Amino acid sequence: MKYNWDAGIKNFLNFLKHDTLGAVANLHSKIADKEINATNEPDCLFLSDLHNICVDFGKHGQLPDDE
């Protein structure tokens, strides 16, 4: 089986362009540290769901929705 370098490079560049895992994790930590309800804040719960999608992005290429 021959490796398709063009597809691999395109996939890697797409990953670099859309990788937001660090930003989502940092925002979640910042909100949780600031708010009284910590990780039970609605924004933190939303970000934790978004974090799951971002973690798997490199595997399946699904981007988070623009909600």
N, C-alpha and C positions, 0 to 999 in steps of 0.2 A: 504494500500500500504506500503510495507516494503522498508526502505531506504537501498541502497547498499553502505555500508561504504567503501568498497574497491574502488569502482568507484569514490566516493566523495574525498577520500584521494588522489587517482591518479590525479584527476582533479585539486585539490588544489596544489599539488606538481608541476604539469605541469605549472600552473599559476605562481608560485613562480620562477620557472626556467626561464620562458620566459617573465616575466613582465619587460618591458623596458620603460614604460610610463614616469617615472621621468627623465630618461636619455634623451629621445627625447625632453621633455619639456625644460630641462635645456640647451640643445644644441641649440634649437630654440631661446631661450632668449639670449644666448650668441652671436649668429650670428646676430640677429636683433639689439642688442645693439651696435655691432661693425661696421656694414655696413651702408653705406649712404642711401641705399634704404630700410633699416630696414626690415619690414615683407614682402616687395615685392621682396626681393632677391629670386632667383630660389631655393637656398638651404632651405630657410625658407618656401617657398610654398610647397616643397617636404616634409619637416618635419611636416607641418601642416596636410597634407594628411596622413602621417604615424601616427601622433598623434591620428587622428580619429580611425584608425584601432586599435591602442594600447588601447584606451579607451574602445572599444567594445570587446577586447580580452577575458576578464573575462566572458562575456555573451555567446559568440559563439565559442571561442577557435581558431579563425582564426589568424594565425601568419602573420606578415608583410612579404612580399617577400624579398628575399636577393638581392635586386638591389642596 
